[in-house]
Amino acid sequence: MASEADVVSGIKWTSVSTFGRRILSLLVNIILARLLLPEDFGLVAMAAVVLGFIDIFKDLGTGAALIQRKEVSDDLFSSIFWFNVGFGVLATGVTIACAPLVAAFYKEPRVTPVLMAMSVSFLLSALTIVHNGLMQRQMRFITLAKIEVAAAAVSYTVGIGGALLGHGVWSLVYQVVANSAVFLVLIWFVSSWRPRFMFHWGEVRSVMSYSLNLAVFNVFFYFAQNVDNFLIGRYLGSEALGYYDLAYKLMTFPMQAISAVFGKVMLPFYARAQDDLPRFRQAFLRSAEAIAFITFPLMLGLLATREPFVMTVFGPKWTPVITLLALFAPVAAIRSITTTTGSIFMAMGRADLQLRWGVFTNLFVIAGLVIGLQWGIIGVAAGFTIATLLLSYHYFAVPLRLIDMRVGAVVDALRPTTICSLLMFIVIFGADMALRGRFAPGVLLVAYIALGAVAYTGFTWLFNRKLLLEFLHTAGIRKQAA
C-alpha cells in the first residue's frame, strides 16, 4: 500500500507540474489575449467542445482502470495499448469526417480546418495512455511532472510564436498539437515499458465493466460541462463564446491547477485504501482541507478584484468578462472540493453509481443553462451557477456514503478556511469601495493582492494556525515541531 510519504511526494511534484503548467497557461493566455481577437478564442472553443467530447472515448476509461485494478499483467497493458491506438485512429477519422457538419451547426465555416488539424491530437494521445497510467500506478510523479512541464513550455512557445507571426487562430491550433506531440516523445523516452505485438480481447474485457461505466459517466459529465459552449457558439456567436470561454477558464483554474493534483495523486492511494475506510476518510478530509486552503482565498480574491484584474491583465476589449467572473468565482471555490469526490467512486469501484448520479445532476445543470440562454452569456453563467449551488450538498452526500462519512464532517473541516477567506474578501471589498476611481487599475490590483495576502495570512494565523503550519511544513518552508 502506498505510504503517506509517497502521497506527499506525489502531491508535491504533481503540484509543481500542474500548478506550473496552469500558471504558464494563464500567462500565455494573457499574452495571446493581447495579440489575438476574442473571436479567435471563440473558434478554438467551438472546436474544443467537439474534440473534448470525442476525447472521452479515446480509451473508454481504461487508463483509470489500469490504476484502480489490484492485479495487472504485461498482457493486459499491451492489449489495452492496441485497443487505445485503434480508438485513436477511429476518433481522428470521425472528427475529420464530421468537421463540415460541426461548422454547419455553428454556422461558422472557419471551424472546419481548425477542427481537422486539432484532431491529430487524438492519435498522439492514444499512444501515451498506458505509459501514463503505468507511471501513475508506480507513483512516478516526479518524472511525469518534468514531462508535463516541458511539453507545456514547448507548446506555449509555439503558440506565442505563431501569434507574433500573425497566424491568428492557427497559433492556438499549433499549441494544442505541439503539446500532445512533445508529451508523446518524452514519455516514451523515459518509460522502459514497450507494447508487445499481441492482443487478447479477454484482457480488455476484464476491465470493461469498470471502464465503460466510467466512460459513459464522463460523456454525461462532459456534455453538461460543455453544453454552455454549444449553446453560446450556436446562438450567440464566436465573439460571445470568446468572452465566456476566457471567464470559464479562469473559473476552472483552481480545479485544474490544484484539485486535479489531489485527484491524480490520491486515486491510486484511495484504491489501495478501499478496505481501510478510517484511513480513506482521514485522507479525503486532509485533501479537502489542503485544497480549500488555496482555492477559497484565490477565488474570493478574484471575486473582490475582478474589475482591476480584467482591465489590467486583459485590457478593455475583455470588459464583459468582469460580470461573468462575479458569477463564476464563488461556485469555483465550491467546485474545487466537489470535483475531487469522483475519486471516491472510482477507488471504490462504483462507476455504476457515479453514472446514475451523473445523469441526474448533468440534466439538472443543462436545464439551468437552457433557461438562462435567453439572457445571453450572463444568463447562461447565472443558470450554471444557480444549478451547481443547488446541487452542492448532494455532490458530497452521495459519494461520501460509500466511505461512511457524513457531509457535516467536511463542513466542519472546511469551516476555519471559509471564515478566513470571507474575512479577507471583506477587507479587500472595503478597500475597493474606498479607493475605486482614485488610482489606475494596475495600481489597485497590486495593492489588493498584497492586502489580501497579508489579511488571509493574518486571519489564518489567528483562526486556522494548525493547518497553516502543516502547509508550511509540507512545502518545506518550516520544520515540523517535535
Secondary structure, 3 states (H helix, E strand, C coil): CCCHHHHHHHHHHHHHHHHHHHHHHHHHHHHHHHHCCHHHHHHHHHHHHHHHHHHHHHCCCHHHHHHHCCCCCHHHHHHHHHHHHHHHHHHHHHHHHHHHHHHHHHCCCCHHHHHHHHCHHHHHHHCCHHHHHHHHHCCCHHHHHHHHHHHHHHHHHHHHHHHHCCCCHHHHHHHHHHHHHHHHHHHHHHCCCCCCCCCCHHHHHHHHHHHHHHHHHHHHHHHHHHHHHHHHHHHCCHHHHHHHHHHHHHHHHHHHHHHHHHHHHHHHHHHHCCCCHHHHHHHHHHHHHHHHHHHHHHHHHHHHHHHHHHHHHCCHHHCCHHHHHHHHHHHHHHHHHHHHHHHHHHHCCCHHHHHHHHHHHHHHHHHHHHHHHHHHHHHHHHHHHHHHHHHHHHHHHHHHHHHCCCHHHHHHHHHHHHHHHHHHHHHHHHHHHHHCCCCCHHHHHHHHHHHHHHHHHHHHHHHCHHHHHHHHHHCCCCCCCC
